[in-house]
Each structure stands twice: as C-alpha cells, then as structure tokens.
Amino acid sequence: MRDRIEEAIAERLTDPDFGVSELATATALSASQLRRRMKAMYDRTPVQLIRHRRLEAGARLLQERADVTIGEVAYAVGFNSQSYFSRSFREAFGVPPSQYRGEGAAA
C-alpha cells in the first residue's frame, strides 16, 4: 500500500489539481479509507503528505538549479501560488526558499 501511495504521488506531483480524490482513485480506496490508512502509516493526512512531497521536490530543485526562480520551482512542483509555496516551505524547513538556496541547507 505504501508503495502504491508513493508511486501515485510521484507520478502526479507536478499536477496542481492532484489531490485526495485522485490519490484515492489511484490507490483504489475511498477518500476516508485512504485518510485512515495514511494517518496510521505516515501519521499524516493525504493532503499533508502530498504537500510534504512537493516541498521536498522543491527543496531539491532549489539546490540543484540555481537558474530557476522560486516561482518557477513552486509551479514545477505543483503549487498554484508562489506565496503559498514560500509560506509552506518556511513552515516545513524553518527558512524561506531564498535563504535555503543561499545557505545550501540540507533537509
């Protein structure tokens, strides 16, 4: 089950419309079943895990590609808003994306 969840998220990570219902369909579970199982496996809801995986991908891009803007990174990993990406990034990593890139921080 964990592999199916991770694979489904990885395949659709860049799709800003990918959410709980799409993940539930990909794993052949109802949204409520998916939520219960993910909470038990990850101690996170589907929304939290999708956002976390997007932020991890964004952090990798920030480290690997100095030529892309933070906005481009945000959109590349499935966020619809640069400000939401930056706010979520700061909450997850403790620093804003620009500082993370500048310091070469490791997550």
NORTA-V869952 format. One record per residue. BURIAL is 1 if it has 9 or more other ideal C-beta (glycine too) atoms within 8 Angstrom, else 0. Layout:
# NORTA-V869952
burial=BURIAL
burial=BURIAL
This chain:
# NORTA-V869952
burial=0
burial=0
burial=0
burial=1
burial=1
burial=0
burial=0
burial=1
burial=1
burial=0
burial=0
burial=1
burial=1
burial=0
burial=0
burial=0
burial=0
burial=1
burial=1
burial=1
burial=0
burial=1
burial=1
burial=1
burial=0
burial=1
burial=1
burial=0
burial=0
burial=0
burial=1
burial=0
burial=1
burial=1
burial=1
burial=0
burial=1
burial=1
burial=1
burial=0
burial=1
burial=0
burial=0
burial=1
burial=0
burial=1
burial=0
burial=0
burial=1
burial=1
burial=1
burial=1
burial=1
burial=1
burial=1
burial=1
burial=1
burial=1
burial=1
burial=0
burial=1
burial=1
burial=0
burial=0
burial=0
burial=0
burial=0
burial=0
burial=0
burial=1
burial=0
burial=0
burial=1
burial=1
burial=1
burial=1
burial=1
burial=1
burial=1
burial=0
burial=0
burial=1
burial=0
burial=1
burial=1
burial=1
burial=0
burial=1
burial=1
burial=1
burial=0
burial=0
burial=1
burial=0
burial=1
burial=0
burial=1
burial=0
burial=1
burial=1
burial=1
burial=0
burial=0
burial=0
burial=0
burial=0
burial=0
